[in-house]
Amino acid sequence: MTLQQQIIKALGAKPQINAEEEIRRSVDFLKKLPANLSVH
């Protein structure tokens, strides 16, 4: 097992990224935040 594979396994990371899927997950997450939550 390579070091990269060990790190992916240890962190529970995905070995490959689907950009469209990740953007959708981020947008969905932001939509669920309370409307009164403001960033300063």
N, CA, C and O atoms as a CHARMM CRD file, in Angstrom:
* protein
*
  160
    1    1 MET  N      0.85600  -1.17900   0.00000 PROA 1      0.00000
    2    1 MET  CA     0.00000   0.00000   0.00000 PROA 1      0.00000
    3    1 MET  C      0.90100   1.24000   0.00000 PROA 1      0.00000
    4    1 MET  O      1.82100   1.35200   0.81000 PROA 1      0.00000
    5    2 THR  N      0.62200   2.16000  -0.91300 PROA 2      0.00000
    6    2 THR  CA     1.43300   3.37400  -1.00000 PROA 2      0.00000
    7    2 THR  C      1.07700   4.32500   0.13600 PROA 2      0.00000
    8    2 THR  O      0.04400   4.17300   0.78800 PROA 2      0.00000
    9    3 LEU  N      1.93300   5.29500   0.36000 PROA 3      0.00000
   10    3 LEU  CA     1.67200   6.30100   1.38500 PROA 3      0.00000
   11    3 LEU  C      0.37500   7.03900   1.07600 PROA 3      0.00000
   12    3 LEU  O     -0.41800   7.31700   1.97600 PROA 3      0.00000
   13    4 GLN  N      0.16200   7.35300  -0.19800 PROA 4      0.00000
   14    4 GLN  CA    -1.06800   8.04400  -0.59400 PROA 4      0.00000
   15    4 GLN  C     -2.29300   7.20300  -0.24100 PROA 4      0.00000
   16    4 GLN  O     -3.27200   7.73200   0.28600 PROA 4      0.00000
   17    5 GLN  N     -2.25200   5.92400  -0.52000 PROA 5      0.00000
   18    5 GLN  CA    -3.36900   5.03800  -0.20100 PROA 5      0.00000
   19    5 GLN  C     -3.58600   4.95200   1.30700 PROA 5      0.00000
   20    5 GLN  O     -4.72700   4.90400   1.76500 PROA 5      0.00000
   21    6 GLN  N     -2.50500   4.93400   2.08000 PROA 6      0.00000
   22    6 GLN  CA    -2.61100   4.89400   3.53600 PROA 6      0.00000
   23    6 GLN  C     -3.28800   6.15600   4.06400 PROA 6      0.00000
   24    6 GLN  O     -4.13400   6.08700   4.95600 PROA 6      0.00000
   25    7 ILE  N     -2.91300   7.30400   3.51100 PROA 7      0.00000
   26    7 ILE  CA    -3.49600   8.57800   3.94300 PROA 7      0.00000
   27    7 ILE  C     -4.97700   8.62300   3.59000 PROA 7      0.00000
   28    7 ILE  O     -5.80200   9.01800   4.41400 PROA 7      0.00000
   29    8 ILE  N     -5.31600   8.22000   2.36800 PROA 8      0.00000
   30    8 ILE  CA    -6.72200   8.20200   1.94000 PROA 8      0.00000
   31    8 ILE  C     -7.53500   7.31500   2.87400 PROA 8      0.00000
   32    8 ILE  O     -8.62800   7.69300   3.29600 PROA 8      0.00000
   33    9 LYS  N     -7.01300   6.15000   3.19500 PROA 9      0.00000
   34    9 LYS  CA    -7.72000   5.22200   4.07800 PROA 9      0.00000
   35    9 LYS  C     -7.85100   5.79600   5.48800 PROA 9      0.00000
   36    9 LYS  O     -8.92200   5.71900   6.09000 PROA 9      0.00000
   37   10 ALA  N     -6.77700   6.36900   6.01500 PROA 10     0.00000
   38   10 ALA  CA    -6.77800   6.90100   7.37800 PROA 10     0.00000
   39   10 ALA  C     -7.75200   8.06700   7.53200 PROA 10     0.00000
   40   10 ALA  O     -8.40100   8.20600   8.56900 PROA 10     0.00000
   41   11 LEU  N     -7.85200   8.90000   6.50200 PROA 11     0.00000
   42   11 LEU  CA    -8.71800  10.08100   6.58600 PROA 11     0.00000
   43   11 LEU  C    -10.13100   9.81500   6.08200 PROA 11     0.00000
   44   11 LEU  O    -11.01400  10.66000   6.22200 PROA 11     0.00000
   45   12 GLY  N    -10.33900   8.65400   5.50400 PROA 12     0.00000
   46   12 GLY  CA   -11.64200   8.35500   4.93000 PROA 12     0.00000
   47   12 GLY  C    -11.94000   9.24400   3.73200 PROA 12     0.00000
   48   12 GLY  O    -13.09700   9.55100   3.44400 PROA 12     0.00000
   49   13 ALA  N    -10.88200   9.65600   3.03700 PROA 13     0.00000
   50   13 ALA  CA   -11.02800  10.56000   1.89100 PROA 13     0.00000
   51   13 ALA  C    -11.38600   9.77700   0.63600 PROA 13     0.00000
   52   13 ALA  O    -11.24600   8.55500   0.57800 PROA 13     0.00000
   53   14 LYS  N    -11.84700  10.50900  -0.35900 PROA 14     0.00000
   54   14 LYS  CA   -12.15100   9.90300  -1.65100 PROA 14     0.00000
   55   14 LYS  C    -10.89000   9.96300  -2.51200 PROA 14     0.00000
   56   14 LYS  O    -10.23900  11.00600  -2.57900 PROA 14     0.00000
   57   15 PRO  N    -10.54300   8.86400  -3.16700 PROA 15     0.00000
   58   15 PRO  CA    -9.34400   8.87800  -4.00700 PROA 15     0.00000
   59   15 PRO  C     -9.50100   9.75400  -5.24600 PROA 15     0.00000
   60   15 PRO  O     -8.50800  10.21200  -5.81100 PROA 15     0.00000
   61   16 GLN  N    -10.74000   9.98900  -5.66900 PROA 16     0.00000
   62   16 GLN  CA   -10.99800  10.86600  -6.81100 PROA 16     0.00000
   63   16 GLN  C    -12.16000  11.78400  -6.46500 PROA 16     0.00000
   64   16 GLN  O    -13.04600  11.41400  -5.69500 PROA 16     0.00000
   65   17 ILE  N    -12.15000  12.97500  -7.03400 PROA 17     0.00000
   66   17 ILE  CA   -13.16000  13.98800  -6.74100 PROA 17     0.00000
   67   17 ILE  C    -14.02700  14.21200  -7.97100 PROA 17     0.00000
   68   17 ILE  O    -13.52300  14.36200  -9.08400 PROA 17     0.00000
   69   18 ASN  N    -15.33600  14.23300  -7.75400 PROA 18     0.00000
   70   18 ASN  CA   -16.28000  14.59800  -8.80900 PROA 18     0.00000
   71   18 ASN  C    -16.68900  16.03500  -8.51800 PROA 18     0.00000
   72   18 ASN  O    -17.46600  16.28700  -7.59800 PROA 18     0.00000
   73   19 ALA  N    -16.16800  16.98000  -9.29800 PROA 19     0.00000
   74   19 ALA  CA   -16.37900  18.40600  -9.02800 PROA 19     0.00000
   75   19 ALA  C    -17.85700  18.77200  -8.99500 PROA 19     0.00000
   76   19 ALA  O    -18.29000  19.50500  -8.10600 PROA 19     0.00000
   77   20 GLU  N    -18.63000  18.27800  -9.94100 PROA 20     0.00000
   78   20 GLU  CA   -20.06000  18.60700  -9.99000 PROA 20     0.00000
   79   20 GLU  C    -20.76900  18.14100  -8.72000 PROA 20     0.00000
   80   20 GLU  O    -21.58800  18.86900  -8.15800 PROA 20     0.00000
   81   21 GLU  N    -20.45700  16.94000  -8.27400 PROA 21     0.00000
   82   21 GLU  CA   -21.06000  16.39000  -7.05800 PROA 21     0.00000
   83   21 GLU  C    -20.65700  17.20900  -5.82800 PROA 21     0.00000
   84   21 GLU  O    -21.49500  17.49600  -4.97300 PROA 21     0.00000
   85   22 GLU  N    -19.38900  17.58200  -5.73600 PROA 22     0.00000
   86   22 GLU  CA   -18.90700  18.34800  -4.58700 PROA 22     0.00000
   87   22 GLU  C    -19.53500  19.74000  -4.53900 PROA 22     0.00000
   88   22 GLU  O    -19.88100  20.22900  -3.46400 PROA 22     0.00000
   89   23 ILE  N    -19.68100  20.37400  -5.69300 PROA 23     0.00000
   90   23 ILE  CA   -20.32500  21.69400  -5.73500 PROA 23     0.00000
   91   23 ILE  C    -21.77400  21.56700  -5.29300 PROA 23     0.00000
   92   23 ILE  O    -22.25500  22.39700  -4.52100 PROA 23     0.00000
   93   24 ARG  N    -22.47400  20.55500  -5.76300 PROA 24     0.00000
   94   24 ARG  CA   -23.87700  20.34100  -5.38600 PROA 24     0.00000
   95   24 ARG  C    -23.98500  20.13600  -3.87900 PROA 24     0.00000
   96   24 ARG  O    -24.87200  20.70200  -3.24000 PROA 24     0.00000
   97   25 ARG  N    -23.08700  19.32700  -3.30500 PROA 25     0.00000
   98   25 ARG  CA   -23.11800  19.09300  -1.85200 PROA 25     0.00000
   99   25 ARG  C    -22.88500  20.39000  -1.09000 PROA 25     0.00000
  100   25 ARG  O    -23.54600  20.64400  -0.08300 PROA 25     0.00000
  101   26 SER  N    -21.95600  21.20900  -1.55900 PROA 26     0.00000
  102   26 SER  CA   -21.66000  22.48600  -0.89900 PROA 26     0.00000
  103   26 SER  C    -22.84600  23.43100  -0.96700 PROA 26     0.00000
  104   26 SER  O    -23.19500  24.06200   0.03100 PROA 26     0.00000
  105   27 VAL  N    -23.46900  23.53600  -2.13200 PROA 27     0.00000
  106   27 VAL  CA   -24.63000  24.41700  -2.29600 PROA 27     0.00000
  107   27 VAL  C    -25.77900  23.93600  -1.41300 PROA 27     0.00000
  108   27 VAL  O    -26.42700  24.74200  -0.74700 PROA 27     0.00000
  109   28 ASP  N    -26.03200  22.63700  -1.40300 PROA 28     0.00000
  110   28 ASP  CA   -27.10000  22.09400  -0.56000 PROA 28     0.00000
  111   28 ASP  C    -26.83200  22.38200   0.91100 PROA 28     0.00000
  112   28 ASP  O    -27.75100  22.72400   1.65500 PROA 28     0.00000
  113   29 PHE  N    -25.58100  22.24500   1.33300 PROA 29     0.00000
  114   29 PHE  CA   -25.20900  22.53700   2.71700 PROA 29     0.00000
  115   29 PHE  C    -25.48700  24.00200   3.04600 PROA 29     0.00000
  116   29 PHE  O    -26.06700  24.30700   4.08800 PROA 29     0.00000
  117   30 LEU  N    -25.07300  24.90500   2.15800 PROA 30     0.00000
  118   30 LEU  CA   -25.27300  26.33500   2.40000 PROA 30     0.00000
  119   30 LEU  C    -26.75000  26.69700   2.44600 PROA 30     0.00000
  120   30 LEU  O    -27.14400  27.57900   3.20900 PROA 30     0.00000
  121   31 LYS  N    -27.56100  26.04000   1.65300 PROA 31     0.00000
  122   31 LYS  CA   -29.00200  26.30800   1.64600 PROA 31     0.00000
  123   31 LYS  C    -29.64400  25.91500   2.97400 PROA 31     0.00000
  124   31 LYS  O    -30.66500  26.48600   3.35900 PROA 31     0.00000
  125   32 LYS  N    -29.06400  24.95700   3.66900 PROA 32     0.00000
  126   32 LYS  CA   -29.62600  24.46600   4.92600 PROA 32     0.00000
  127   32 LYS  C    -29.22800  25.31700   6.12900 PROA 32     0.00000
  128   32 LYS  O    -29.79200  25.15300   7.21100 PROA 32     0.00000
  129   33 LEU  N    -28.26700  26.22100   5.95600 PROA 33     0.00000
  130   33 LEU  CA   -27.84900  27.07100   7.06800 PROA 33     0.00000
  131   33 LEU  C    -28.98100  28.01600   7.45000 PROA 33     0.00000
  132   33 LEU  O    -29.74100  28.45100   6.58500 PROA 33     0.00000
  133   34 PRO  N    -29.10200  28.33700   8.73000 PROA 34     0.00000
  134   34 PRO  CA   -30.13900  29.28300   9.15200 PROA 34     0.00000
  135   34 PRO  C    -29.95900  30.63300   8.45700 PROA 34     0.00000
  136   34 PRO  O    -28.83600  31.10200   8.27100 PROA 34     0.00000
  137   35 ALA  N    -31.07200  31.24600   8.08000 PROA 35     0.00000
  138   35 ALA  CA   -31.03400  32.52300   7.36300 PROA 35     0.00000
  139   35 ALA  C    -30.41500  33.62200   8.21400 PROA 35     0.00000
  140   35 ALA  O    -29.82100  34.55700   7.67700 PROA 35     0.00000
  141   36 ASN  N    -30.54400  33.52400   9.52600 PROA 36     0.00000
  142   36 ASN  CA   -30.02900  34.58200  10.40000 PROA 36     0.00000
  143   36 ASN  C    -28.55200  34.39700  10.74900 PROA 36     0.00000
  144   36 ASN  O    -28.00000  35.18000  11.52300 PROA 36     0.00000
  145   37 LEU  N    -27.92200  33.39800  10.20300 PROA 37     0.00000
  146   37 LEU  CA   -26.49600  33.18500  10.43700 PROA 37     0.00000
  147   37 LEU  C    -25.72800  34.12400   9.52300 PROA 37     0.00000
  148   37 LEU  O    -25.81200  34.01900   8.29900 PROA 37     0.00000
  149   38 SER  N    -24.98700  35.03300  10.11300 PROA 38     0.00000
  150   38 SER  CA   -24.24600  35.98700   9.28900 PROA 38     0.00000
  151   38 SER  C    -22.75200  35.80000   9.50000 PROA 38     0.00000
  152   38 SER  O    -22.30300  35.38400  10.56800 PROA 38     0.00000
  153   39 VAL  N    -22.00400  36.11100   8.47300 PROA 39     0.00000
  154   39 VAL  CA   -20.55000  35.99800   8.51700 PROA 39     0.00000
  155   39 VAL  C    -19.97600  37.39600   8.64000 PROA 39     0.00000
  156   39 VAL  O    -20.33700  38.29300   7.87800 PROA 39     0.00000
  157   40 HSD  N    -19.08800  37.57800   9.59400 PROA 40     0.00000
  158   40 HSD  CA   -18.47500  38.89700   9.80700 PROA 40     0.00000
  159   40 HSD  C    -17.03500  38.86400   9.41200 PROA 40     0.00000
  160   40 HSD  O    -16.34300  39.87700   9.51600 PROA 40     0.00000
